[in-house]
């Protein structure tokens, strides 16, 4: 029987370059985002500017009822200039609120639904090349209707919710009819979980990449 190879004293990750930030400048701060420019040390020894959009972070919910239907919302998204189908979602804009509690609140506010069981499906970095925004998507089951209070005067006044079979939501995602990144990821992850191909994580799973810098401002 051959002996197992011993663990090397220095792994490849130990020898990789450290991208140290030597300077940081605030450019803009708004209600839900900020923009800063970092000077970062590159492997060759020089520095490069990296612009970073800071974000509060968000949660999204795939609420699945006993008939295997998922609730989607049709909402106007100004950067795209149109209404799109997506999962109920919202910002982590309440101080010290746990992500699963924020998800429960957003589900009720946007759809009038509550759920008995909650697990974590996926964490989605929206576009890590320029923003620290990460969305945690939950799978909620044991769904019931608790009624929705329609807000007055903002985009959500126009929001419409509708149930679709999960299989239809998967088709819509793959056909480009659902383009919201967290929604596409959550729908496909839910399909994988329900087919037995993957296991979800507990709702309270530690969230390593949850954005914190903007909330600390």
Buried (B, 14 or more C-beta within 10 A) or exposed (E): EEEEEEEEEEEEEEEEEEEEEEEEEEEEEEEEBBBBBBBBBEEEEEBEEBEBBBBBBBBBBBBBBEEEBBBBBEBEEEEEEEBBBBBBBBBBEEEEBBBBBBBBBBBBBBBBBBBEEBBBBBBBBBEEEEBBBBBBBBBBBEBEEEEBEEEEEEEBEEBEBEBBEBEBBBBBBEEEEBBBBBBBBBBBBBBBBBEEEEEBBEBEBEBEBBBEEBBEE
